[in-house]
Amino acid sequence: MTQAANQQFNDIVGKITGIGLDIHKNALVNHAKLNLPDVRTSIKHLDPLKGKKSESAIVISAGPSVHRRQSLKRILDAKYQGSLIAVDGAYIACLKIGLVPDYVLTLDPHLTRIVRWFGDPDFEKHTAGDDYFARQDLDIEFRKNTIEQNKMHIKLVNEMGHLTRAIVASTAPRNVIARIKEARLDMYWWNPLVDNPSSQESITRQMYNINKMPCMNTGGTVGTAAWVFANSILKIPQIAIVGMDLGYYADTPKEKTQTFYELHHHLAEGDSIDSCFVDFEFPLTGEKFYIDPTYYWYRQNFLELFNQSKSQTYNCTEGGTLFAD
């Protein structure tokens, strides 16, 4: 990467916090208000863990390595007995293979996309004109027959939901809450720490003032939030993470990355989209990956939180960009 391209990449990374807040700030507060009638029990009210559930946990994120490394099947085959914490994007994949997470964590306030992870009764309406999942969906069977697969997902979550506790951000959209309630998952609420709560204009402070739920750092992504939950709320001493790629395999076309369209909006005329990506080599295997500014920012956040954590963390993703000294 040239020096100019590197500067452009860093400039975009530096703007991500502000871009994210500008996009979501109204939804964050509005959803907290709309969800208030359902907010009863917080993450502080979870029962203390006992036995093997208290000794270790696996946080299951939804990166491509989960599929390429068959992580879920290997966890199932190992008959793992510790705590299983899935992000919303990995929840149905777990259920389909026979893994029942102890917890599923949801964060994103998007009005039409996130409900898909619990089975979406309005799937056809929500996906009309939106190629977000079509561009990058890792579930090949889902891509082949989306409508029938979605119906199966609704049925599966309705049957199995009562076995998992939902760790729900107050920012979740109402259709996600409706699905969680329909599937009878017990809900435990929290507020995402999105800015400095000591500031008078703080969005975090506004959400807290609405519901008085505890606030938790997310690092900007549901995967990091699930790891923080295991670390700071459940206080599990040994935590493994899988599917936490925070990047893309080298053979992934750029146009199939999550923020491809958004990055184009931040490029000046004549700039190449290639300047928005940085290459990584996974040190244990030499395998090639690349990262965009958003995932680079998530990576920085995770490593900062990791340096403050008390639990011992093992990255069992077997790929991606999440490594350091």
ABEGO torsion letter per residue (X at the ends): XBAAAAAAAAAAAAAAAAAAAAAAAAAAAAAAAAAAAABABBAAABBBBBEAAAABBBBBBABAAAAAAGAAAAAAAAGBABBBBBBAAAAAAAAAAGBBBABBBBABABAAAAAAAAEBAAAAAAABGBAAAAAABABAAAAABAAAAAAAAAAAAAAAAAABBBBBBAABBAAAAAAAAAAGBBBBBBBBBABBAABAABAAAAAAAAAGBBBBBAGGBAAAAAAAAAAAAAGBABBBBBGBAGEBBAABBAAABAAAAAAAAABBBGBBAAAABBBBBBAAAGBBBBBBAAAAAAAAAAAAAAAABABBBBBAAGEEABBBX
